[in-house]
Amino acid sequence: MAARSTPRPTRRQPPGRVKRPILTAELLSIGSELTVGETRDTNAGDLARTLTSLGIAVRRIQALPDDLDTVRSAIRDAVDRVDLVVSTGGLGPTPDDLTREAIATSVGETPVVDPGLERWLRELWARRGLPFPAMNLKQAWLLPSATALPNPNGTAPGWWVERADGGLIVALPGPPREMTPMWTGHVVPRLRQRGSGTDVASRTLRLAGIGESQVADLLGEGLLRAADPVVATYARADAVDVRVSARGRADDGSTAKERVAAAADRVSAVLGEHVWAEGATTWSEAIEAALAGVGGSLAVVEVGTGGSLAALLGDRDWLTFTEALASTTATGRAHATPAALEHLARRGRELGEATHGLSVRARPRGADTAVSVVVVGPDWVHRERRIVFLGGSNGRTRAALAAAHIALSALRDRNGRGTLSDAPRGGARRDSGRRSDRARAGSGRHP
């Protein structure tokens, strides 16, 4: 049942409560549909990202079943540990929606029906000529220490609860279409007004051509185990990320931004040749930016990749032609040499009327995958070979990542930008500045 607005009931918070800084938080995702695997929890990740950006450290994320004792215990424990407890789910009208009851018993208060919320709920049904279900009355409950959070997209108002110890409990509905507007429109602004969080800074370096274990080995335990700033590695589907983050002002007076910049410089000094982007940049965005520097476009022909590169790049205006050939086809077999692969790149560029052509061929090499790539520009050609980790579909996916990395590096080199970190890329053999051939071997050197 949709609602346009939720009335703001009179606040009944007992006077004299001292607000404490909100620096830490825990997230509780409530609903048996989560703990049995029927529904995937997307709310917690969104909430955690926002809280982190506000400078509020998320200490734990838990999924809980619709069980009163379990939820109540989780809330009480979280209240003892952190300044802010945020729950999602369990605000519906049915008997298994128990978040309100759990919060009430945790803070030692008795919920009562708020007249304003009750009128609002009854009007929703009256406008549609429907009888008001008695079970929905619990959605009008409110605690003495709570105010309602408006829900224009459903019948479950949220709760903003001022704890006796100066901390907060925030209860949000579970459906994302209800949770997200309530969170962004009402909770986040209140947290900002309250001065929650602390100064934070972070940078994420995106790497290719190297595995996470190699990254960790090169950075060393000293850097990776440091508490401030925090340097962490993540093996993503499209890259290995190194995230550097810091909070607050250090004892030496340095800001979080200054400490992150210094640590990121250390990481770049070790891994610069592998850094191809920062933040959440995708391969499509990076290649688009490189092409935009010369007003360019790209045509792609793949052999033996299953179309993995086209899938990675997606539907883009600058991608004017894509074709994927099985290596068992006559055309695939006929274009097994470097010269033939270059012919495919030129032919694709011609058919797509593109400024640049890219051809890639993947083939099994033992338990791994051999990748050959040719990039053809207006007056230059770049060839490169790599061995990527694993075979089969994993190898084909990694072949696409290798091809994207090679293409991006070639475009940046020709645009005079080099890699993102301006680090030189060793191992190249170039012919009169117009043709380059590069080979990389070893299953460890893979995107």
C-alpha positions as a printed NumPy array, in Angstrom:
array([[  0.   ,   0.   ,   0.   ],
       [  1.71 ,   3.193,  -1.147],
       [  1.861,   6.388,   0.876],
       [  2.659,   9.913,  -0.159],
       [  3.936,  11.256,   3.115],
       [  4.232,  10.34 ,   6.744],
       [  3.218,  12.84 ,   9.435],
       [  5.815,  13.95 ,  11.922],
       [  4.513,  13.036,  15.38 ],
       [  5.272,  15.08 ,  18.454],
       [  8.605,  14.1  ,  19.936],
       [  8.279,  12.52 ,  23.351],
       [ 11.967,  12.093,  24.165],
       [ 12.74 ,  12.414,  27.874],
       [ 14.744,  15.592,  28.528],
       [ 18.315,  15.697,  29.657],
       [ 19.879,  13.126,  27.329],
       [ 23.391,  14.018,  26.271],
       [ 24.304,  13.282,  22.665],
       [ 27.65 ,  11.579,  22.169],
       [ 29.773,  11.596,  19.022],
       [ 28.692,   9.035,  16.425],
       [ 31.921,   7.419,  15.279],
       [ 31.128,   3.694,  15.092],
       [ 28.194,   1.666,  13.8  ],
       [ 26.812,  -1.841,  13.36 ],
       [ 24.299,  -2.948,  10.754],
       [ 21.603,  -5.543,  11.43 ],
       [ 19.756,  -7.004,   8.441],
       [ 16.633,  -8.643,   9.816],
       [ 14.545, -11.259,   8.034],
       [ 14.5  , -15.031,   7.776],
       [ 14.419, -14.684,   4.003],
       [ 18.029, -13.476,   4.308],
       [ 19.306, -16.217,   6.598],
       [ 17.801, -19.024,   4.471],
       [ 19.206, -17.541,   1.268],
       [ 15.947, -16.676,  -0.46 ],
       [ 16.795, -12.968,  -0.652],
       [ 20.156, -11.309,  -1.092],
       [ 20.927,  -8.419,   1.232],
       [ 21.875,  -5.361,  -0.821],
       [ 20.936,  -2.831,   1.847],
       [ 23.918,  -3.438,   4.124],
       [ 26.494,  -2.661,   1.448],
       [ 24.771,   0.601,   0.516],
       [ 24.504,   1.66 ,   4.158],
       [ 28.119,   0.739,   4.896],
       [ 29.409,   2.768,   1.953],
       [ 27.491,   5.837,   3.066],
       [ 28.547,   5.514,   6.691],
       [ 32.185,   5.073,   5.671],
       [ 31.992,   8.215,   3.547],
       [ 30.62 ,  10.068,   6.577],
       [ 33.587,   8.962,   8.67 ],
       [ 31.596,   6.472,  10.719],
       [ 33.414,   3.146,  11.03 ],
       [ 31.216,   0.082,  10.453],
       [ 32.364,  -2.576,  12.917],
       [ 29.994,  -5.417,  12.06 ],
       [ 27.276,  -6.46 ,   9.619],
       [ 24.91 ,  -9.237,  10.678],
       [ 21.954, -11.027,   9.076],
       [ 19.36 , -12.178,  11.609],
       [ 16.242, -14.389,  11.4  ],
       [ 12.777, -13.232,  12.461],
       [ 13.249, -14.369,  16.035],
       [ 12.568, -11.953,  18.9  ],
       [ 15.262, -13.257,  21.266],
       [ 17.904, -13.297,  18.524],
       [ 17.153,  -9.776,  17.322],
       [ 16.85 ,  -8.377,  20.835],
       [ 20.183,  -9.917,  21.859],
       [ 21.892,  -8.569,  18.726],
       [ 20.579,  -5.057,  19.374],
       [ 21.634,  -5.089,  23.021],
       [ 25.109,  -6.333,  22.181],
       [ 25.515,  -3.774,  19.419],
       [ 24.406,  -0.952,  21.716],
       [ 27.183,  -1.945,  24.122],
       [ 29.795,  -1.822,  21.342],
       [ 28.993,   1.082,  19.031],
       [ 27.46 ,   4.54 ,  18.863],
       [ 24.951,   3.821,  16.089],
       [ 22.89 ,   0.689,  15.413],
       [ 21.058,   0.572,  12.08 ],
       [ 18.532,  -2.172,  11.378],
       [ 16.729,  -2.954,   8.161],
       [ 13.648,  -5.141,   7.923],
       [ 11.085,  -6.396,  10.391],
       [  8.867,  -3.282,  10.325],
       [  5.911,  -4.89 ,   8.571],
       [  2.503,  -5.566,  10.189],
       [  2.693,  -9.352,  10.441],
       [  3.47 , -11.369,  13.601],
       [  6.983, -12.243,  12.377],
       [  7.894,  -8.551,  11.994],
       [  9.498,  -8.067,  15.392],
       [ 12.042,  -5.262,  15.087],
       [  9.919,  -2.747,  16.996],
       [  9.379,  -5.188,  19.864],
       [ 13.103,  -6.023,  19.987],
       [ 14.144,  -2.37 ,  20.121],
       [ 11.528,  -1.577,  22.75 ],
       [ 12.709,  -4.299,  25.108],
       [ 16.353,  -3.45 ,  24.436],
       [ 15.899,   0.171,  25.553],
       [ 13.39 ,  -0.682,  28.28 ],
       [ 10.465,   1.294,  26.875],
       [  6.88 ,   0.446,  25.954],
       [  5.627,   1.371,  22.485],
       [  2.28 ,   3.123,  22.171],
       [  0.117,   3.975,  19.193],
       [  0.876,   7.461,  17.954],
       [ -2.378,   9.239,  16.998],
       [ -0.843,  11.03 ,  14.035],
       [  0.602,   7.853,  12.562],
       [ -2.663,   6.016,  13.134],
       [ -4.657,   8.687,  11.274],
       [ -2.178,   8.564,   8.403],
       [ -2.409,   4.778,   8.127],
       [ -6.209,   4.706,   8.29 ],
       [ -6.428,   7.372,   5.585],
       [ -4.375,   5.187,   3.241],
       [ -7.03 ,   2.487,   3.357],
       [ -9.967,   4.897,   3.485],
       [ -8.884,   6.563,   0.247],
       [ -9.17 ,   3.201,  -1.454],
       [-12.439,   2.27 ,   0.172],
       [-10.848,  -0.645,   2.041],
       [-11.302,  -1.699,   5.69 ],
       [ -8.286,  -1.012,   7.873],
       [ -6.572,  -4.269,   8.989],
       [ -6.137,  -4.336,  12.749],
       [ -2.682,  -5.881,  12.456],
       [ -1.396,  -2.779,  10.662],
       [ -1.905,  -0.71 ,  13.804],
       [  1.508,  -1.797,  15.093],
       [  3.039,   0.254,  12.287],
       [  1.771,   3.332,  14.182],
       [  3.746,   2.39 ,  17.302],
       [  6.28 ,   4.812,  18.702],
       [  8.59 ,   4.857,  21.714],
       [  8.989,   7.806,  24.084],
       [ 12.595,   8.18 ,  22.892],
       [ 11.792,   7.857,  19.178],
       [ 10.539,   9.922,  16.287],
       [  9.077,   8.489,  13.11 ],
       [ 10.993,   8.556,   9.836],
       [  8.675,   9.308,   6.897],
       [  8.056,   6.534,   4.371],
       [  6.424,   7.891,   1.202],
       [  6.766,   4.508,  -0.511],
       [  5.12 ,   2.143,   1.976],
       [  3.192,   1.753,   5.207],
       [  6.144,   1.226,   7.58 ],
       [  7.567,   4.415,   9.115],
       [ 11.106,   4.085,  10.377],
       [ 12.347,   4.906,  13.854],
       [ 15.052,   7.319,  15.001],
       [ 15.725,   6.349,  18.617],
       [ 17.809,   8.498,  20.969],
       [ 19.474,   6.055,  23.353],
       [ 19.878,   6.802,  27.054],
       [ 23.675,   6.58 ,  26.646],
       [ 23.65 ,   9.289,  23.963],
       [ 23.926,   6.911,  21.022],
       [ 21.365,   6.122,  18.333],
       [ 19.253,   3.27 ,  16.994],
       [ 17.798,   3.69 ,  13.517],
       [ 15.213,   1.213,  12.228],
       [ 14.522,   1.165,   8.486],
       [ 12.167,  -0.93 ,   6.341],
       [ 13.668,  -3.819,   4.41 ],
       [ 12.511,  -3.236,   0.787],
       [ 15.217,  -1.13 ,  -0.917],
       [ 12.641,   1.099,  -2.625],
       [ 11.47 ,   2.124,   0.862],
       [ 14.769,   1.933,   2.712],
       [ 16.907,   3.98 ,   0.328],
       [ 14.773,   7.167,   0.176],
       [ 14.315,   7.086,   3.949],
       [ 18.041,   6.644,   4.508],
       [ 19.226,   9.285,   2.058],
       [ 16.415,  11.747,   2.624],
       [ 16.032,  11.652,   6.404],
       [ 18.715,   9.677,   8.245],
       [ 21.871,  10.866,   6.498],
       [ 20.941,  14.573,   6.759],
       [ 20.271,  14.134,  10.495],
       [ 23.583,  12.387,  10.986],
       [ 25.349,  15.245,   9.208],
       [ 23.505,  17.864,  11.239],
       [ 24.575,  16.063,  14.371],
       [ 28.228,  16.298,  13.32 ],
       [ 28.633,  12.534,  13.143],
       [ 31.802,  10.858,  11.948],
       [ 35.302,  12.169,  11.53 ],
       [ 37.599,  13.329,   8.749],
       [ 38.162,  10.456,   6.309],
       [ 40.107,   9.966,   3.105],
       [ 40.68 ,   7.08 ,   0.749],
       [ 42.144,   6.247,  -2.64 ],
       [ 41.768,   3.07 ,  -4.646],
       [ 44.407,   2.085,  -7.195],
       [ 43.244,  -0.365,  -9.877],
       [ 45.863,  -2.849, -11.102],
       [ 46.221,  -5.203, -14.061],
       [ 48.801,  -7.741, -15.156],
       [ 49.451,  -8.942, -11.608],
       [ 47.719, -11.186,  -9.085],
       [ 46.634, -10.272,  -5.561],
       [ 49.201, -12.525,  -3.89 ],
       [ 52.   , -10.893,  -5.887],
       [ 50.684,  -7.47 ,  -4.924],
       [ 50.706,  -8.43 ,  -1.246],
       [ 54.209,  -9.874,  -1.541],
       [ 55.567,  -6.718,  -3.181],
       [ 53.898,  -4.365,  -0.704],
       [ 55.027,  -6.383,   2.304],
       [ 53.472,  -7.103,   5.669],
       [ 54.667,  -3.859,   7.194],
       [ 52.521,  -1.783,   4.876],
       [ 49.555,  -4.16 ,   4.757],
       [ 49.348,  -4.618,   8.533],
       [ 49.674,  -0.934,   9.385],
       [ 46.694,   0.453,  11.312],
       [ 46.965,   3.995,   9.949],
       [ 46.652,   4.387,   7.097],
       [ 45.031,   1.083,   6.211],
       [ 46.273,  -0.521,   2.981],
       [ 44.121,  -3.412,   1.767],
       [ 44.083,  -5.523,  -1.405],
       [ 40.959,  -6.837,  -3.114],
       [ 40.705,  -9.318,  -5.991],
       [ 37.832,  -7.961,  -8.099],
       [ 36.347,  -9.531, -11.194],
       [ 37.964,  -6.919, -13.444],
       [ 41.087,  -5.886, -11.516],
       [ 43.113,  -6.151,  -8.352],
       [ 42.377,  -3.093,  -6.209],
       [ 44.589,  -1.556,  -3.553],
       [ 42.583,   0.702,  -1.245],
       [ 44.338,   3.166,   1.042],
       [ 42.247,   4.795,   3.78 ],
       [ 42.706,   6.862,   6.93 ],
       [ 40.522,   8.526,   9.547],
       [ 40.953,  11.648,  11.636],
       [ 44.036,  13.646,  12.508],
       [ 47.138,  11.736,  13.604],
       [ 49.272,  12.444,  16.648],
       [ 51.778,  14.234,  14.417],
       [ 49.037,  16.584,  13.205],
       [ 48.757,  15.123,   9.698],
       [ 45.329,  14.91 ,   8.103],
       [ 43.752,  11.738,   6.771],
       [ 44.162,  13.057,   3.219],
       [ 47.864,  13.699,   3.722],
       [ 48.518,  10.24 ,   5.127],
       [ 46.562,   8.564,   2.331],
       [ 48.479,  10.523,  -0.299],
       [ 51.809,   9.495,   1.213],
       [ 50.846,   5.822,   1.421],
       [ 49.397,   5.834,  -2.103],
       [ 52.689,   7.242,  -3.375],
       [ 54.503,   4.327,  -1.702],
       [ 52.143,   1.844,  -3.344],
       [ 52.566,   3.503,  -6.739],
       [ 56.33 ,   3.437,  -6.405],
       [ 56.171,  -0.343,  -6.059],
       [ 53.285,  -1.15 ,  -8.414],
       [ 53.134,   1.855, -10.734],
       [ 53.507,  -0.095, -13.986],
       [ 50.38 ,  -2.087, -13.142],
       [ 48.165,   0.858, -12.154],
       [ 45.684,   1.632, -14.914],
       [ 43.005,   3.632, -13.062],
       [ 41.807,   4.955,  -9.733],
       [ 38.531,   4.783,  -7.856],
       [ 35.703,   2.845,  -9.479],
       [ 36.823,   3.446, -13.087],
       [ 35.846,   0.638, -15.454],
       [ 37.777,  -0.605, -18.467],
       [ 35.17 ,   0.95 , -20.765],
       [ 35.524,   4.332, -19.084],
       [ 39.315,   4.245, -19.187],
       [ 39.462,   3.242, -22.859],
       [ 36.811,   5.805, -23.738],
       [ 38.887,   8.535, -22.096],
       [ 42.009,   7.416, -23.977],
       [ 40.142,   7.424, -27.281],
       [ 38.526,  10.787, -26.545],
       [ 41.977,  12.344, -26.389],
       [ 42.341,  11.764, -30.127],
       [ 38.661,  11.793, -31.085],
       [ 38.912,   8.081, -31.712],
       [ 36.738,   5.007, -31.997],
       [ 37.446,   1.284, -31.781],
       [ 36.608,  -1.901, -33.662],
       [ 37.156,  -5.291, -32.001],
       [ 37.602,  -8.755, -33.494],
       [ 38.004, -11.742, -31.153],
       [ 39.094, -15.309, -31.816],
       [ 38.627, -18.01 , -29.203],
       [ 37.441, -15.655, -26.44 ],
       [ 33.714, -16.331, -26.63 ],
       [ 33.104, -12.605, -27.048],
       [ 34.499, -11.851, -23.588],
       [ 36.102,  -8.567, -24.602],
       [ 32.925,  -7.179, -26.187],
       [ 31.021,  -8.196, -23.064],
       [ 33.585,  -6.414, -20.88 ],
       [ 33.389,  -3.194, -22.882],
       [ 29.61 ,  -3.204, -23.28 ],
       [ 27.423,  -1.135, -25.59 ],
       [ 29.35 ,   2.064, -26.24 ],
       [ 29.078,   4.668, -28.968],
       [ 32.82 ,   4.58 , -29.572],
       [ 32.769,   0.786, -30.034],
       [ 31.708,   0.731, -33.678],
       [ 32.258,  -2.926, -34.559],
       [ 32.548,  -6.211, -32.657],
       [ 32.89 ,  -9.75 , -33.948],
       [ 33.698, -12.986, -32.13 ],
       [ 34.95 , -16.084, -33.955],
       [ 35.42 , -19.559, -32.584],
       [ 38.991, -20.751, -32.978],
       [ 37.648, -23.874, -34.708],
       [ 36.082, -21.924, -37.588],
       [ 37.856, -21.675, -40.928],
       [ 38.431, -17.943, -40.432],
       [ 39.697, -18.513, -36.908],
       [ 42.132, -21.186, -38.037],
       [ 43.312, -19.05 , -40.931],
       [ 44.255, -16.142, -38.678],
       [ 46.623, -17.817, -36.251],
       [ 49.769, -15.846, -37.138],
       [ 50.64 , -12.332, -35.937],
       [ 50.338, -10.954, -39.462],
       [ 46.928, -12.577, -39.915],
       [ 45.766, -11.231, -36.556],
       [ 46.834,  -7.765, -37.638],
       [ 44.791,  -8.257, -40.814],
       [ 41.706,  -8.944, -38.663],
       [ 42.292,  -5.748, -36.68 ],
       [ 42.597,  -3.726, -39.878],
       [ 39.549,  -5.387, -41.417],
       [ 37.476,  -4.708, -38.321],
       [ 38.6  ,  -1.098, -38.305],
       [ 37.548,  -0.789, -41.943],
       [ 34.122,  -2.383, -41.416],
       [ 33.435,  -0.322, -38.308],
       [ 34.826,   2.865, -39.841],
       [ 36.864,   3.23 , -36.663],
       [ 40.116,   5.065, -36.041],
       [ 41.577,   2.071, -34.175],
       [ 41.317,  -1.675, -34.562],
       [ 41.897,  -4.359, -31.946],
       [ 42.169,  -8.087, -32.497],
       [ 42.716, -10.725, -29.819],
       [ 43.235, -14.466, -30.025],
       [ 43.063, -16.842, -27.045],
       [ 44.217, -20.437, -27.148],
       [ 45.024, -23.091, -24.527],
       [ 48.603, -23.256, -23.312],
       [ 48.828, -26.176, -20.911],
       [ 46.565, -25.386, -17.968],
       [ 46.643, -21.671, -18.817],
       [ 45.694, -19.485, -21.78 ],
       [ 47.944, -17.824, -24.335],
       [ 46.751, -14.408, -25.508],
       [ 47.887, -12.547, -28.608],
       [ 46.752,  -8.967, -29.14 ],
       [ 47.214,  -6.525, -32.001],
       [ 46.222,  -2.861, -31.753],
       [ 46.197,  -0.865, -35.003],
       [ 46.179,   2.926, -34.87 ],
       [ 46.08 ,   5.51 , -37.655],
       [ 49.822,   5.163, -38.306],
       [ 51.079,   2.585, -35.83 ],
       [ 50.731,  -1.033, -34.768],
       [ 51.246,  -2.57 , -31.355],
       [ 51.571,  -6.339, -30.826],
       [ 51.769,  -8.08 , -27.494],
       [ 51.561, -11.626, -26.16 ],
       [ 50.747, -12.813, -22.653],
       [ 50.054, -15.979, -20.73 ],
       [ 47.085, -15.585, -18.386],
       [ 46.196, -17.762, -15.437],
       [ 43.856, -20.75 , -15.956],
       [ 42.091, -22.104, -19.006],
       [ 38.507, -22.573, -20.157],
       [ 35.98 , -19.842, -19.409],
       [ 38.226, -18.352, -16.706],
       [ 41.059, -18.104, -19.184],
       [ 38.813, -16.462, -21.781],
       [ 37.656, -13.872, -19.259],
       [ 41.244, -13.118, -18.278],
       [ 42.197, -12.916, -21.954],
       [ 39.638, -10.134, -22.36 ],
       [ 41.105,  -8.284, -19.38 ],
       [ 44.603,  -8.675, -20.811],
       [ 43.442,  -7.342, -24.171],
       [ 41.77 ,  -4.349, -22.541],
       [ 44.941,  -3.61 , -20.58 ],
       [ 47.151,  -3.884, -23.65 ],
       [ 44.823,  -1.681, -25.703],
       [ 44.572,   0.971, -22.994],
       [ 48.344,   1.062, -22.499],
       [ 48.962,   1.314, -26.241],
       [ 46.464,   4.153, -26.62 ],
       [ 47.949,   6.057, -23.697],
       [ 51.501,   5.531, -24.933],
       [ 50.581,   6.895, -28.354],
       [ 48.738,   9.816, -26.766],
       [ 51.889,  10.671, -24.861],
       [ 50.339,   9.911, -21.467],
       [ 51.985,   6.595, -20.659],
       [ 50.28 ,   4.654, -17.897],
       [ 48.122,   6.334, -15.278],
       [ 51.072,   6.695, -12.936],
       [ 53.403,   7.705, -15.804],
       [ 55.571,   4.719, -14.955],
       [ 57.507,   3.258, -17.9  ],
       [ 56.402,  -0.092, -19.213],
       [ 59.487,  -2.242, -19.647],
       [ 60.064,  -5.102, -22.016],
       [ 58.973,  -3.387, -25.23 ],
       [ 60.728,  -3.753, -28.543],
       [ 59.715,  -1.017, -30.955],
       [ 60.326,  -0.619, -34.673],
       [ 61.021,   2.982, -35.743],
       [ 58.4  ,   4.305, -33.338],
       [ 55.553,   2.881, -35.355],
       [ 55.375,  -0.798, -34.507],
       [ 55.929,  -2.468, -31.146],
       [ 56.037,  -6.101, -30.124],
       [ 55.898,  -7.223, -26.53 ],
       [ 55.723, -10.635, -24.94 ],
       [ 54.893, -11.508, -21.372],
       [ 55.107, -14.993, -20.002],
       [ 54.305, -16.636, -16.713],
       [ 50.88 , -17.52 , -15.386],
       [ 51.432, -15.185, -12.429],
       [ 51.297, -12.091, -14.621],
       [ 47.64 , -11.885, -15.334],
       [ 44.911,  -9.28 , -14.952]])
